[in-house]
């Protein structure tokens, strides 16, 4: 499994949380396994998407770039960075 982590700075009056439409669009991309959105105390947020494999991650880049650009404009956010990772461990407790 692979992950893409996008770091944002939301506008002061907004969490910049993605709309349901944005989440739906991301989840419909081939190979997408899930999405998390995290808001930190320092007015920084993270979008984390999970992908089946490296090919799915790579294939999603153009659409993800487009969705990210549209969302940051709509939510008045600044994109601080985008990084990609291989997921080495995955476990959720019940």
Secondary structure as GFF3:
##gff-version 3
##sequence-region A 1 94
A	DSSP	beta_strand	2	9	.	.	.	ID=ss1
A	DSSP	alpha_helix	20	27	.	.	.	ID=ss2
A	DSSP	beta_strand	32	39	.	.	.	ID=ss3
A	DSSP	beta_strand	45	51	.	.	.	ID=ss4
A	DSSP	alpha_helix	54	75	.	.	.	ID=ss5
A	DSSP	beta_strand	78	86	.	.	.	ID=ss6
###
